[in-house]
Amino acid sequence: MQKKILIIDDDHSLRLLMVKALRTSKINIKTVSTISEGWLAMEKEHFDLLICDVVLPDGDGLELVKKSKVKHTHLEFIIISAKNNILTAIKADQLDVFEYIPKPIDLNDLIISVDRSLKKKTEINQEFKIEENLPMIGTSNAMQNVYKNIAKITKTNFSVLINGESGTGKELVAKTIHNFSDRSNKPFIAINMASLPKNLIESELFGYEKGAFTGANERKSGFFEKSSSGTLFLDEIGDMPLEIQSRLLRVLQFGEFNRVGGRELIKTDVRIISATNKNLHSAIENGTFREDLFYRLNVINIFLPPLRDREDDIISLSRHFLTLFSGGKKQFDSSAINFLRNYKWPGNVRELENLFKRVSVLTTDSIISSLTIENFIDYDNSNLTNNEELHNKSEKENFRSFLDNFFRNFFKTLDGNDDKLDLYEKFLDEFEKPLILKTLDYCKGNQIKTSKILGINRNTLRSKLKKFKISSKYGKK
């Protein structure tokens, strides 16, 4: 049975985003912008859930909820509000609403809350696939602006230019625009200009006729034909050769082209979304990029901020990737969260994603610490200097976390029995064994050198090797 949701919010862009995020085959969604429109809708139709803003043009959303609970006793309510203060939260709680979500909204949280509220009313197990419904994650102000821009342009066919550093998710934005547009059931084709050999770019984009050049044994359609009525994403557009730029300009101007070696003009209806991490204004000044093409591509501009400027999103993205790749079997400790927030992320979201792929596959630890993460960070020489201070800070944080866990576990074992305490010995054992192992490894099993570095005599070292069951060379017996 299809469930029905009513959304009341005067922000058109946000309404559109919520509809796109929540829509499934089992849910019907109606949106209005005022309280009066909401009352009218509820008089005419049966709804299972009301999602309502607090501040509306014609009144207080909380008052609407209060009155609705009297007349429409079957309804569940989710309150959203930019008035993120304690009074709003208290009033929402007093009204016994299902959920109160402050703005800017984390759409993942909204999806989960809607799922839970609908399951509360029925035994039907309506599952939301968050990764499919919501491809982009982030609640920072910068990403909220990106979401609003996406929402505004999905119903247009204007060209879009996405700017941002490598790894910020430019192709993901392009896919989101396509998937939420009227072209979503048509092809989406992505091409990286930097990865195509220059002598093949023209034929790959526009296709070729049989006999156009050596090896052209049959006619081949190019990406413009293959993406007809859909979206063509041109990544690293700044690397497109000048001669190809001229042909692209003609397609944008007249919506037509001809295959390499052909005379037939082929009409095309393709939305162009391009992206770059270069400064195209500088490229125009240097003569490597056409100014007229730039203005054709840059009808709407979206800037993707680097991850280091989205501190609020780093942890939510990290949790998402860790859960996704580990199947929910791993979690962070406090030292890991501190490391993630302070690291500079030169590779942006792509680096973060790759990190958790490695962590999920290559470590068996269920609790991920800063030390674990640091072991899997793909440092490069340019990043070592920038993160030297963080490296030291991370080591101290990890050591502090270890001590906290050690003492917590030790005192749990006492259970009020303080007669026989051996904390001193346990603590020394915890540190002494790895200390000896590491020093032995550094000295390549040389016990004389090991004892000298440790500052103990050789007989003492031998007795400790025996105590800890350490072989005379590298590891355990």
C-alpha positions, 0 to 999 in steps of 0.5 A, a space after each residue: 500500500 502506497 504511503 502519502 507524505 505532505 511537506 510544508 516548507 516555503 523554500 522551493 529548493 529544499 522542497 525539491 531536494 526532499 522530494 528527490 531524496 524521499 521518493 520511492 515507488 511506495 511513497 507519494 509526496 505532495 508539497 505546499 508552501 503555506 499553512 493554509 495550503 497545508 490545511 486544504 490538502 489535509 481536508 482533501 487527502 489522507 496523509 500518513 506523515 506531515 513534514 513541516 517547517 516552523 516559520 511559514 509565511 502565514 503562521 507558526 508550523 508548531 501551531 499547525 501541528 498542535 491543531 492537526 494532532 487533534 483532528 488528524 490523530 493518525 498523522 505522524 509529524 516531523 518538524 524541521 526548523 532553521 530556528 535551532 534554539 532550545 525553545 523550538 526543540 522543547 516545543 517540538 518535544 512537548 507536542 510529541 512529534 516523531 522527530 525534530 530536525 534542525 536546518 540545514 537538514 542532513 537529508 540522510 537523517 531525514 530519510 532515516 526518520 521518514 523510514 522509521 516513522 512510516 514503519 511505526 504505523 505499519 508492519 510493511 517493511 519499506 526499505 530506503 536505499 540511502 546510497 541510491 536515493 541520496 548520492 551526496 553527503 554533507 551538511 556544511 553551509 558550502 554543501 547546502 549551497 551546492 544542493 540548492 544550486 542543483 535543485 534549481 537547475 535540474 529542470 533546465 537544460 542550461 550548460 553547467 561548469 563545475 569548478 573544484 580541486 581534484 577529488 572533490 566529487 565533480 562527476 558525482 555532482 554531474 550525475 546528480 544533476 542528470 539523475 534528478 533531471 527530466 533526462 534521467 532515463 536517458 544516457 549519462 556519458 562521462 569523458 575525461 579530456 586529460 585521459 584521451 589521446 589528443 589524436 583520438 578526441 575528435 573521433 571519440 566525441 563526434 564519431 567517424 565515417 568508414 574510410 575517414 582515416 587508416 583503420 576506420 573500417 566501419 562507421 562509428 558513433 561518437 559520444 555526442 550521438 550516444 548521449 543523445 537526449 541525455 547528458 554529456 559530462 566533459 571532465 578536465 575541459 581545460 585540457 581540450 585541444 583548441 581545434 576541438 574547442 571550435 567544434 564543441 562551440 558549434 555544437 553548443 551554438 547550433 546543436 549539430 555536428 558532422 562525423 569525422 570524414 563525413 558531410 551529413 549534419 547530425 542534430 543533437 539534443 545533449 546537455 553539456 556539463 563540464 568540469 575543471 580544476 584549472 583556472 580557465 580565466 588564466 587559460 583564456 589569457 594564455 590563449 589555450 582556451 577560447 573565451 567564447 566557449 567559456 561563456 557557453 559552458 559557464 552559463 551556471 557555475 557550481 564551485 565544490 569546496 575542498 574537503 579541508 574547508 568542510 570540517 563539518 562534513 568530514 566525520 559524516 563522510 568518514 562514517 558513511 564510507 566506513 559503514 559502507 565498506 566494512 558492513 557496519 562492523 567497524 567504528 571510530 574512537 575519539 583519537 580517530 575523529 580528532 585525526 580526521 578533522 585535523 588532517 588536510 586531505 589534499 586528495 579531498 573526498 576521493 582520498 577519504 573514500 580510498 582510505 576507508 577502502 584500505 582500512 576496511 580490507 587491510 585491518 581486522 581492528 573493530 575499533 579504528 584509532 588515529 594510529 590505524 588511520 595514519 598507517 593507511 594514509 597515502 602521504 606524499 612528500 608535499 603533504 608530510 611537512 604540512 602534517 608533521 604537527 598533526 602527526 605528533 599530535 595524533 601520536 599523543 592523542 593515540 597514546 592518551 587513548 591507549 592509557 584511558 582504555 588500559 586503566 578502564 579495562 583494568 579497574 573493571 576487573 577489580 569488582 571491589 576486590 582490592 586485596 591483590 592489586 598488580 597494576 604496576 606489573 600489568 602496566 610494565 608488561 603491557 609496555 615492556 614486551 613491545 618495547 623489547 620486540 621493537 628494539 630487537 627488530 631495529 637491532 636485527 636480533 643482535 642482543 648485545 646492541 639491544 641491551 645497550 640501547 635499552 640500558 640493561 645488561 644482557 642477562 636481564 635481557 635474556 630473562 625478559 626474553 624468556 619471560 615474554 616467550 620472545 625468540 632470540 631473533 624477531 618474534 614470538 616462539 
